[in-house]
Amino acid sequence: MSKTHNIARYEYAGISGCQSVCRLEIWGADTATPVVLVTERLDNDGTSVTNWAEHLAEQVCREYRLDPTLLWWLECYEREDDGDDYHDLSPHSQRSEFDRVIFQRAPGTRLHSPEWTPYGLERAEQLVGEAL
């Protein structure tokens, strides 16, 4: 699967319009089952990708014309060790945590009730077919 979008600083309006930012990567946007990975940036002072998951997923689906019913949505959380600065972290390091997020959606309704399942770096790499 090829990466079709890689946006290091994807901006979105979070809770109460709060300016928020994450990293956005999309694989296979032109396939039946695209994979979206949103990474919580350590410099995000706004709403987290977790707290805004269903809204962010809908925004990304609209913007990139993805079918939300076929979407694989992953979240990555960079972990900062004492003394590290977020600029020094690789985009996805061994310290990263990955979750798969599954949304509920009845016909004609919005995404809701997200459920998070630990996914892991190795599984995420297998899913997209490349090192993260």
C-alpha positions in Angstrom: 0.0 0.0 0.0 1.4 3.4 -0.9 1.4 6.5 1.2 -0.7 9.1 -0.5 -0.6 11.9 2.1 2.0 12.9 4.7 1.2 16.1 6.5 3.5 16.9 9.4 1.3 19.7 10.7 -2.4 19.1 10.1 -4.5 21.7 11.7 -8.0 21.3 13.0 -10.5 23.1 15.2 -11.0 21.2 18.4 -13.4 21.7 21.3 -14.9 25.2 21.3 -12.9 25.9 18.1 -9.6 25.5 19.9 -6.7 25.5 17.4 -5.2 22.0 17.4 -2.6 20.2 15.4 -1.6 16.6 14.7 0.5 14.7 12.1 -1.7 13.1 9.4 -0.6 10.2 7.2 -2.9 8.3 4.7 -2.1 5.1 2.9 -4.2 3.9 0.0 -6.5 6.9 -0.3 -7.5 5.6 -3.7 -8.2 2.0 -2.4 -11.3 0.4 -0.9 -9.7 0.3 2.6 -7.6 3.3 3.3 -5.5 3.6 6.4 -5.3 6.8 8.3 -2.7 7.4 11.0 -3.0 10.5 13.2 -0.2 11.3 15.6 -0.7 13.4 18.7 2.1 16.0 18.4 3.9 16.9 21.6 3.5 20.6 20.7 -0.3 20.4 20.4 -1.7 22.8 23.0 -5.3 22.2 21.7 -7.7 19.3 21.7 -6.0 15.9 21.5 -6.7 13.5 18.7 -8.2 11.1 21.2 -10.7 13.7 22.6 -11.7 14.7 19.1 -11.4 11.3 17.3 -14.9 11.1 15.7 -14.9 14.7 14.6 -11.4 14.5 13.3 -12.1 11.3 11.4 -15.2 12.9 9.8 -13.2 16.0 8.8 -10.4 13.9 7.2 -12.9 11.7 5.4 -14.7 14.7 3.9 -11.4 16.5 3.0 -9.8 13.4 1.4 -13.0 11.8 0.1 -12.6 8.6 2.2 -15.5 6.3 3.0 -15.8 6.3 6.8 -17.4 2.8 6.8 -14.3 1.2 5.2 -11.7 3.3 7.1 -8.8 1.9 9.2 -8.2 4.7 11.7 -5.0 4.5 13.9 -3.8 6.9 16.5 -0.2 7.3 17.6 0.9 8.9 20.8 4.5 10.0 21.0 6.0 9.5 24.5 8.5 12.0 25.7 11.2 10.8 28.1 12.7 13.2 30.6 15.1 15.6 28.9 13.8 14.9 25.4 12.5 17.7 23.3 9.7 16.9 20.8 11.9 18.1 17.9 14.4 15.4 18.6 11.9 12.5 18.3 11.6 10.6 15.1 8.1 10.6 13.6 7.4 7.2 15.1 9.8 5.7 17.6 9.9 2.6 19.7 8.5 4.9 22.4 5.3 5.4 20.4 2.0 3.8 21.3 -0.5 2.9 18.6 -4.2 2.2 18.9 -6.8 1.2 16.4 -10.0 3.2 16.7 -13.3 1.7 15.6 -16.3 4.0 15.2 -19.9 3.2 15.3 -22.1 4.6 12.6 -25.8 3.9 11.8 -26.9 4.6 8.2 -27.2 8.3 7.6 -25.6 9.3 10.9 -22.3 10.6 12.0 -19.4 8.7 13.5 -19.8 8.1 17.2 -18.8 6.0 20.2 -15.1 5.4 19.3 -13.5 2.3 20.8 -9.7 2.1 21.2 -7.7 -1.1 21.0 -3.9 -1.3 21.5 -2.4 -2.0 18.1 1.4 -1.7 18.4 4.1 -0.4 16.1 4.8 -3.8 14.4 1.2 -4.4 13.5 0.9 -0.8 12.2 3.9 -1.3 10.1 2.5 -4.6 8.7 -0.8 -2.9 7.9 0.8 -0.1 5.9 3.6 -2.2 4.5 6.5 0.1 5.5 8.6 1.1 8.5 7.0 3.9 10.6 
